[in-house]
């Protein structure tokens, strides 16, 4: 089986082509650096078996970051290279093509975004380009699934180009090729281009960024709440729960019965596997998850995120970082795991550690936030606000301290290419949302289920009461929290949203709620983000950071407890 | 301000001695200015990239090198990134990079 590697500049549509060929659903977006890992899949086409490999995008075969290293290694191990080119930006893309040609591997060139060339006034003589490069050139539109089978058919014709050129003078050579094959005709500024200009305007850019962030929060909250009140809440109360109760009541064993549905009619207090875990996953968290990724997916595909990064660059400079870090930090408002993974495209370790710390500390993940907000509102908006202010203050303080420790050693400054603004494809957005939803349920449901089960078992074995005995004294003295907080602290490692939800039966005061939320947010990462942290930072740094976070959580929540006692 | 850029230019000549041809061009041209100082909306020719070698290579890989024509589209307030257009491509350069890109008005 031949290894076929998709290579090309960032944001030329490699991942969508990969997905079209292999029919494997992956999350794609309209900005550079969406793919940070390699993905592989199989396809058999007219009797030929191929392993198709997708990797991060690169501008040249020089290594500038970790993702470049991954991409270059993949190309070195390839049997056939498909060089994916953005047909609307031929000149820049051909630089990599020439470098790939020098690798002497069988190649096929794929001119993607072909559908956009016409209304951009670009005509490319494909036959002439094929002749000049000495390798097959195929036109595709990954968005419309056009040209994919032609691309696969061309793999048998993949050739090693015998092109000879002076590699120090690439750009001159490319200029000559482009002049021969491409014609540009004049056209007017489109509406989307005007919007794009506005998002980058010195004044309007900031105003737009402000409104986009505010609207995102409003939509997520409004849509999330509506889904809870009108869809998932009623579904649980009027359909799922009655059905479940009548089914479970047929089970003769009372032990199994209580394991499945618990002992309380309140789904947040019952601790049943089929009540508490389903309620938390589906009713408390999922509506916010859905709303966030709906809005975020739109912004991603529109191409707005890199524009926001530019506007926020100055702000991130104050934090010793660059605008690059803003996309991982925004992703972190949703879930820490993809956010940690997205830091891989940052060029140096210092920025990576600083960004990860910021993601970790500045805000809880979306599902935990949802719980904090919905429960905290019972105490009033001031309580919720206090939690977030403390978290942000701690994150900024930590950032300041880390900037003192990790001195800025190289000034690799900010630069990024902007994707073209596009009206997102509804189908693509729905697809992406669907992939994220599937991942959510595949990961979250079993996790909460296991968490609830473990709690039940620990409870039955009296382990819980033992741990509770050990922790309750220090928890009470330092944090002023009741002994029942102990098992919740343990569960916190499994699901952070669930742990906040479990504060309900403790009937905490507003002050205690603030302390508990801050401690639960900072003390430990959840299992999934814990492993992501290890993967990104290496064991040593990850352990250091985790321990440091625990200490910060303990010290800051104790401090707040003492302040509350004095007031 | 221009004098300052000029002096910096002469100093950097000693460091990057591999670009002698380009340095001659600069001496001939009358108004070299750094991209950060340029007013928005101007179409300019890039004369020289200075500073960090790795960064210059990175920019070159994206098609930003001495000799090309670019348009300065916008500049984010308070020494924020500079937005530049080259053909179909738009990109943002940090203020410190833009300071090291010497251009000449067309």
Interface residues (C-beta under 8 A of the other chain):
Chain A: X59 X60 X62 X64 X88 X89 X91 X92 X95 X96 X120 X171 X196 X197 X200 X201 X202 X203 X205 X206 X306 X310 X311 X313 X314 X322 X323 X410 X411 X412 X413 X414 X415 X416 X417 X418
Chain B: X52 X54 X55 X57 X58 X59 X60 X61 X62 X63 X65 X73 X74 X75 X76 X77 X78 X79 X80 X81 X83 X87 X88 X89 X90 X91 X92 X93 X94 X95 X96 X97
